[in-house]
């Protein structure tokens, strides 16, 4: 299948997407080069040159300790020797695993990267989402501090998450995952052999992460219509197009590691990162399903347990979100809504938020962090009552718009099955218990200020226990 907007097309790509409604005025090619090629590895040195890196200055290389294979060779030593052979002065930083055995997206690691940067240097990250986010944010902080823009090239090692082309970084702040404004890389290198040889679990997760829009886009549209988000534009949905149909058509190729399919997946993942960045928020790709996933991460993080592949966890939360939409769109009748009861007072909700999070974090830190964010949403919800009344009057039209943006849960499961992604929570690695998922479903809305379908069912007074029985299957 072909993409409407192909990020490999360079200037022509930027030219065509700059005409889409919602493209930021005056923004010119924020990422100068994106390669999706067989043997792109061999062009890495040229890409660094083009990004403005200098061979007589240090090239800071950030990666983790995980061994990676590419066409039968050790990837990291291969990159190091190739670059050294081209005269680059490498300074490698190997990020060490945290308590759960993985490198977490923490400010401690970000600080390590920032401290290694110096005037005139350049930065290369070699890794998947977390390593990229850490490196990206380290150079962003350096730039904020010094005013110096460090040339930064991303070498993507897996088709795993939509982090590589974004100018934001999801990081743990006081134990809670928050997305911080960050920077774009100057170039993205997708070497197809590297992506093909990544653990397949990560590739399947990449497809899963990109199914999130079937919940996050209706969430965004809903929030916009309820006066809770003024940032909505159609840019993201136009950019992504029929992504589910594309994955279904490419599923066999993705599974077999055919380079054309690997490239197509990498391109859609790049589009996902751009869809968020150009919309100035993660909102187009992060709604109820991502907050559920963040809450599962939070529980595992507090227990110092390893995290499952982000996208596969998100995909299963997306299926739950799509079931929730299905149920809501079928059953909601505005005539039966008692609008007076849709506005709980702040002290009631503060109690709810703090006590809910005390169940997983008795220190109260997570609860305080979540309430600080949630209270802003609650205030806005009260302020925008007229928007809700208006939406209810026009429910039929709004319902149609939401319907257009979501997708049948069965169709999502069909895509996951076709690419060989986990279909059940206990099939994740490590498995996720029903209690953890239930906690995430019940409390996702209480975690942050962005309005999702999860908030609407709370404000409308729906019985979440009964809903959980409907959507968990
Ligand atoms: Zn994600």
Boltz pocket constraint, residues with backbone or C-beta under 6 A from the ligand:
constraints:
  - pocket:
      binder: B
      contacts: [[A, 161], [A, 162], [A, 209], [A, 285], [A, 290], [A, 310], [A, 311], [A, 314]]
      max_distance: 6.0
